[in-house]
Amino acid sequence: MSERSQFVVHHWRRVYRVPRDHPQPEAQRHQLDNLLDGRLIPALEASFTPVLEQQEGVWLINSLETSLTLDNGQLESASLAELISRQVSRRLVQITSVPPDGENVRYFPSRAAFAAQFIRDTLNGSAGDRWEYGAFTGLRSLPLPQLLREAIVRDGAETARGVIAILHQTGRWPSVLNLLSDLDAKQIWLTCTGDLTFGSVRAAEIEWLVAHWSEAGDKSTLWANGKTLLRLWTGRIGDSWSQRPSSEQADAAGSIEAWLAFLDFIEGAPLDSLDFKRFAAGDFTSVPAARREMCAAFLPAIARAARGSAWLEKMARAVIRLPKSESTQAAPDIFTSPCAGLFLLLPVILDLKLPELLEEHAPTPEAARLWLALIALQCLGGPHAAQNSSDPAFLLALGLDEPPAFGGAPPAENLLAAFRERLRASRYITGTHLALSEVDGATLIHDMRMDYWLALTEQPDVTLAQLAQTLEPALYVWQPGDPVPAAEPGATFARFYRSPQPDVEFLRLPTATGLSDEHNRALMPLSQAVLRNFARRLIGFGWSSPAYLHRNILGGGQIVRRPGRIDVALAEVPLSPMLRLTGLHRDEYPYPWDDSLSVRLLLP
């Protein structure tokens, strides 16, 4: 059997048939079991070796049945395991010598083709509980981004590259990449390139990258994030994938990683240290050591590839905006604000694509910006809305020139329905386990799997009927006082269950703002989802309440506005060590309202 061949039996069933008048059928069964136990699977492997070595790809057989007639008097002298294995091998040869029927027998030309088909069927909603995808059963409970990541990387670098190649060739790769988080995409990148040997960084490759920069898409944190790396590499290689990328393709991957790291290096360095003449000569000492260390592995390669300082500066300026000279720099704008924590939530708001969703369902762009401001105010604590709405950090985080004018009509139900669909597509909600809670004369409907609010409504029966049409069938609808459900994820939710009344009071915007209860109820599920997604980024704090997050993490800080960047120095809070552990305090992401700016988060 070759190194790559695998023979796997998920379920084995033996049926012995003896004459009706057999004097000792149980003794006969024990005799046969003793002859087979511990011998049959090795015998099958030995017998299947010539069959497997002549086969390529993945054969999946739902049911393989065969029968064998034995002479009881020959059992001691013949190897029963070998007899059965030869019989099964003959049946296996019969199956693999004809085209698969697509029902009991499925065939895929490679492991990569098998994983790619599973991903395509998952995206189409047709994977379900199909028997041929039993190997992926352990992934089904994961949110969709993590499921896609594991399906791609689980069999190693060569298979991962093959999966991406097939998805790229069939046009499904862009939609897969869009669903991945940056962390998931980075893990895929590390898997795909982990066994490659990069040669040199090439100037021609960098020129290609600059010429095709629109393919990089929007960066969500640093330039060298997983999505941008994968998007550029697949765009560069196109359809010319091979099982093991050529040296040119490996060099393309190395050039992409080095170039993106260099962009992060110069974009975050002090402006007065950007000396491209020295950079082209390999001298980066003008930049603070901490910044150099971030990209130390790539800076010499970029210097060797540079065709002079003018070329290097031209390439950089084609991608990011840099001031022409120090004399044009504005003095830093420094202020302290209790709303600095909003900059921690802003990446979550962007990951959920709330600005685009609101623009799509709002009657005017102004209404969309108002709804986004109201969601942010709820996240920061509705009772503090009056003072927060005019806070300079609040306005800066949302790109507003002046405080929002409260009022207007509340969002229609179709906004919340569209948002639920977005959560469902990412597997944050499923609808299989629901909980109902009474809050101020209305009913709050939770999805129990990860505690996301689906609706706060006065007509729960109508809403449940609507949910049944778009989510998976509810297996359990739990109410406080009911017995704790025995099956996950309901038991997890029930274990953490608490009355949502304090959370509603934390989020509710005061009536002094002129907002109705209907307006508050329409936006609360979106605000709660922002806080829940943020909490899930903190290891062990995924079920934290809004008030707990505000009290222990989402504190104030100092804002420093510089040319090209906004530095947010977060104040010390009780869970500052957790922020350091997760790396959120070193996060850097593009300022969504002006692509010439980025936001950098810092802890003392």
N, C-alpha and C positions, 0 to 999 in steps of 0.2 A: 504494500500500500504506500503510495507516495506521501511526501511530507504534507502536502496540501489536502490530501484526501481525508474525508471523514465519513464514518458510517455511524449513524445515530438511530437508535430505536427508542421512540418515546413510549410505546406501550406494546407489550408482548402478551399474547393470550394463547394458552395451550388447551386443547380439548381432546381428551382421550375417549375413544369409543371402543367398548368391549362387548362381547356377546351378552345377551340378556341373562343367560344362565351361567355366567362366569362365577366360579365359586368364591373368589376373593378379589372383587374389583378395587377395594381400597388398598390392598397390598400391592396390586398391580400399579396403581397410581403412584404409590410411594416408590416403587422400584424404578418407574420411568422418571420421576422427579429426581431421584438420586443420580441417575445416569446423566441427566441434562444439566442440573444445577452447577454453575461454575464452568461448564464446558461449552455451552451452546454459543454464547456471544463470541468467544475467541474462535470457535470453529467457523462461525459466520464471517468474521473478519478475514480469516485465512482464505475462505472460499471466495469472498468477494474481491480479493486483491486483483486478480486478472480482469474482473469486470470493471472495477473502478479505474484501473490504469488505462483502460480504453475509452473512458468517458471524460468529457469536459463539462464544466458548469455544475449546476445544482439541480438534482432530481428530487422532487418531493412526491411521495406516494402516501396517500391518505390511508389506504387499506391494501395490504398484500396478503392474500390467502392462498394456502396450498395444503394438500393432504398427502399422507403417506401411509401405506398399508404395511404392517410389520408382522413377521412370524415370531410369535412369542418365544419359540424355542431358540431363536437366533439372537436374542437381545444381549446375552452375555458375550457373545463372540464378535458382534459387530459394534462399531461405534455409532450409537444412535445419534449423537450430536452431528457427526460428519454426514450421516445419511440425510438428516433434516437440512443441514446447511447446503448440501449439494442440490437438494430439491428446491430450496428457496432461491439459490443462485440461478438455477434454470429459469425460474419464474421471473427473476429480476432481469435476466438477459432478454426474455420475451418482451417485458415492459419497455426496456430502454432501446429496443431495436426498432420500434415503431414510433410515429409521432405521438406526443402526449395528448390525451383526450381533453385536457383542460378542466376536468371534473375530479376524477380520482388521481390523476397524475398531472403534475405541473413541472415544467422545465424552464430553467433560466440559464443563459450561456455563461454566467459568472456570478460570483457572490455580489459583485457590484450591481449587476442587472437585477438581482433578487431584491437588494435593499432599495434600489431606485424605484422599482415597481411598487414596493410597499409604500414608499414616500408618495408616489403619484396617487395611489389608491387612497391613502390617508387624506391627502389634500382634496381629493374628489369626494370624500365621505363614503367610499365604497369598501374600505378595508374591513370595517366591522369586526366580527369574530370569525372570519374565514379561516378554515383549518390550515391553509398553507402558510399563514403568518403566525403560527404558533411560536416560532423562534423569537418573535418580537413581543410576546405577551407581556413581558416585564416592563415594556416601555409605555404601555397603554395608559397607565395612571399618571404619567408625566404631563405637565403643560406642553402644548404643541411645540414651542421653540426647543425645549429640552429633548422631546421625542425625536425631532428632526436631527438634532445634533448627534444623539446617541446612535440613531440608525445609520448615520454617515460614518462615524469614527469607530464603531465597535469592533470592526475587523482589521484595523490597522491602516497604515498610510496608503499602501497600494490600492486597497479596496476603496478607501475614502476618495482618492483621486478618481477612481473609476466611476463611483457614484456621481460625483460632481460632473464628470465628463458627460455621462448619460443624461443627467438633468439639464445640462447646458445644451446638448444636442437636440433634446426634445422640447426646449423652450420653457422648462419649468424652473430652471435655476433662479431667475430673478424673483419669482414669487417665494421660493424657499428662503433666499437670502433676505428678503424683506421681513419675513417672519422671525428670523433669528435675532436674538439679542447680541450686543457687541461681545459679551463674554462668551456666548455660545459660538459665535463666528470665530473668535480668537482661538478657541479650543480646536475648532476644525482646521484653522490655518496651521497651528502648531502640529497637529497630527499629519496633515498633508505634506508638510515640509520637513518633518522631523528627521527623515532619513536621507535628505538631499544634501549634497555638498555644493555650496555656492562657490563660484569662481570669483570673478571680478565684477565690480559695479561699473556699468558701461554708460558713457555719456549718451550714446544713441538710445539706450533704453530710457534714460531720463527725458530726453527730448520727445520720445514717443509718449511717455506719461503726460508731459505738459500739453502735447498736442491733443490728447484724448482725455483731458481732465474732466470733462463732463461725465465720463463713465464712473468717476469716483463717487458721485452722489453726494449726499450731505453727511459730513462727519458729525458724530454724536458726542464724542469726547475728544480724545487726541486724534491727530491724523492717522497715526499708526494703530488704528483700531481694527478689529477682525473683519468687519464688513468691508471697509475700504480695501484692505489687503486682498481679500478674496475677490472682490468685484474687479479690481484692477488686474489681478493675475489671470482670472478666467477670461477677461476681455483681451488681455495680451495674447494668451495661448489660443483663444478661439476654439476651433474644432480639431486642432492638431494635437489632441491628447494621446498619450501612449501609456502603457502600463507603468513604465518608469520614465518620468520626464527626461528629455534630453538635457545635455549640459547647458544649451542655450535657454531652455525653459527654466532650469534651475537658476541660471544667472538672472533671468527676468524676475524670478521671485526674490532673489537677493537684492536686486536693484530697487525693486518696489519697496521692500522693507527698509532699506537704507535711506531712500529718498523721503519716505513718509516720516521716519525718525528725524531726519534733518529738518524737515518742515516744522515738526514739533519743537526742535531745538531752537531754531531761529525765531519762531513765533512767540516763544515764552521767554526768550532772553531779553535783558534790558536793551533798549534801543541804542543806547550809546556804546554798546559792546558789539554791534553788528558791523564788523569790518570784513567785507567780502574778499578784499585783497589778502588779508591774513588767513581767512578761511581757505582760499584756494591754495595757499602755500602750506596748508596743514597746521596752521597755528590757531588754536581755539582758546588760548589762555585769557583773552579779553573777556570771556564769558565766565560768570561765577562757576566755581567747581561743581556745585550741586547740579547745575544745569548740564555741564559737560558729562558728568557721570551717568546721566540718564541715557545718553546716546553714544557713550564712549566707543562701543563696538563698531559703530557705523561711520563716525566722523572721518577717520582716516580714509576709508573707502570712497567717501564723497569727495574728499580733497584730491585723491588720485584720479577720479573720473572727470574732475572739473577741467574745462577748456579755457582757463583763465578766469579772473575775478569778475569781469564784465558778463561773461557767459553764466557763471554761477548766480550772480545777482539777477540777471534777466530771467533765468529759470524760476528762481524763488518768487520774484515779483509777479510772474505770470500766474501764480497759484494763490498767493496770499498778499494782502495789502500791507505795505510798510510805508511809514512816512518817508518823504524824500530826504529830509535832513533834520538834524536835531533842533535847528532854529525854529522849525514849524511846530514843535511839540508844545501842547498845552500843559499848564501846571496841573499836577494831580488834584482831583477833587476828592476830599476825604470827609466822611461823616459816619456817625455811629447810629445804629438803628436796631430796634427790637424785632424787625421783620427780616433780618439777614437770613434766617433759616429758610425763607422762601426760595433762596437760591439752591438749597438742598433738594427742594421739591420740584424745581423747574425741570430737571432732566426727566423726572417721572411724568410730568405733564406732557412733555414733548414725546416721550416713548409711547404714551397712550394716544398720541396724535389728537389731543383735545382741541388745539386751535383750528386744525383743518375740519374736524367734526363739527365744531360750533359754527364755523363759517358756512358749512354746507347746509345747516338746518336753521340758521338765523335769518330773519327777514332782511337785515342789513349788516354790513361789516361792523357798524357801531354797536349793534345789538350783540354780535358775536364777541367783541372785545369786552362789553359789559358783563356778559355771562361768564367769561373767563375770569374777570376781576372778582365776581361774586364767588366763584368756586375757590379762588385763592383766598379770599377773605374768610370763607367757611373753614378752609384748611388751617388757617392761622388762629381760628377761634372766633366764631360769629359775634359774641358779645363785645369784642374789641374792634369791630368793623369801623366804627366812626373814626377812631384815631389812626387805625392802620391804613385806611383808604387814602389818606393824604401823606403818608410816610414816604420819604424820598426813596428808600430801598424798595418799598412795595411798588412804587411807580416805575422805578428803574427795572425791576425784575420782569414787569409785564410790558415794558416799552411804552408806558403812558406818559403824556405830557402834563396831564392834570388829573385830579381825582375823578373817579367815575361818577356819573349822575345816576343815582339810584332811581328805579322805577321801570316802566315799560311792562310789556306782556311777558308772562312766564313762558319758558320753552314748551313746545308741544310734545306729546307723548312719543312722536316719531324720533326725537332726539335720543331719548332714553332707550328706545328699542334699538336704534342703530348702535348705541354705546354697548348695550348688552351683547349684540352680535359681535362686536369687536372683542369683548372679553371672552365670548364663547369660542371665537376663532383661535384665540391664544390659549385655550383650555384653562383659563382662570375660573370659569364657571362651566357647569354641565347641566344643572337642573335636576340631577338624579336624587339629591337629598336637599330638601328645602326646610326652612323654619319660618314660622309666623310669630310675630311679637306685636303686642298692642302698645301703641305710643300715641298719647294725646288724641285719642279718638280715631286714629288711623292705624293701619296695619303695615308693619315693616316686613317685607319678604326677603329673607337671606338665602343665598346659596351656601349650603353648609360645608362644601368641600374646602374652601379657603376663606370663608366668611366675607363674601362680597354682597352688598345690598343690591337687590334687583329692582325694588320699587318701594315707595312709601305711599300707600294708596288708601282711599276710603272705600274702594270696591275690590277687595282682594280676590273674590271669585272670578271677576272679569279678567283681572291681571293674570291669575293662575291659568285661566283658559288660554290667554294669549301666549304665555310662556310655554304651555304644552305644545304649541304649534311650531315653536322655534328652537326649543331646547330638548334634551333627551327626556324620555318619560320619567316623571317623578316616582321613585321607588318608595319614598318615605317623606311625609310632611310632618315635621316635629314642632311641638309647641311646648313652652315651659310647663313643667309638671308631668309631661309624658315620660315613660321609661327611656333611659338612655339607649339609643339604637346600638345593636350589637355589631354591626358591620361598619368598617371604615368607608368613607370619611366621616360619616355621621357621628361616630363615637368621639372622634377628635373634636369636632365642633361642640358637641354636647359637653365635653369635659371643660372647654373654655367658655361655655356660654355664660353670658351675663346680660342683664337687662340693657337694651340699647338706649334707654331713656337718657342716661348721662351723655352718651355720644351725640344724640340728637340735640340736646341742649348745648353741647359744645359747638356744634356746627351751625345751629340756627342763627341767622342774621336777625337783629332786633327789628321790631315793628317800626322803630323810629326812622329806619331807612326807607320806609314806604313800601317794603316788599310784603306780599301776602304769604300766608302759609302755603298756598299752592306753589308760589315761586320757590320758596325754601325747599319744599318736598321734591320739586322737579330737579333740583340741582344736587341735593344731598347724596344720592347714589354715586354721582360722578366725583364729588369731593371725597367721599369715603373710600372710593377705589384708588384715588391718588394716595391717600394716607396708607391704605392697606398695601399697595404696591411698594411704597417706600419702606414700610415696616418689614416686608418680606425680603428686602435687601440686607437687613440686619440679622445676623445669625442668632437664632433663638428668640427673636422679638417679633415674629411674623403676626402674632395675634394681639399685639399691643393696641390699646385704646388711643383715640386721638388726643385725649388729655394727657395720657402718659407720654406720648411722643413729644407733645408740646412742652411738657414740664422737664423732660430729661434730655431731649435732643435738639428740637427746633427752637433754639434760643436766638439771641441777638448777635451783633458783631459789628465790625468796622468795614466800611466799603471804601475802597480806593479806586477812583477812576483814572486810568492812564490811557495814553494813546494806544489803541489796539487791544486793550485788555481791561477787564474789571476784576480786581482782586477782592475777594470776600474773606476777610479774616474772622472766622467764627469764634465766638466767645466760648470760654470753658463751660461745659455743662456736665451734669452727673455722668452721662454716658459718652463723654468724649473718647475714652479708651476704645469703645466699640466702633466709633467712627474711624479711629486710627486702624483698628483691626481689619475693617472692611475696605479700607483705602478710600473711602468717600471724601476724606479731607484732602486728598491729593487729586481729586477729580478736576478735569478741565474740559469744557465743552463750548461749542460756538454759541454766542449770544444770538438768540433766534430772531431778534428784531433788527439786527444790523450785522451783516456778514463780515464786516471789517473788524468786529470785536469778538473776543472770547471771554469766558468767565472762568476764573481759577479759584477754587475753594482751598482755604488754608486753616489750620488749627494752630493755636499757640504752642 
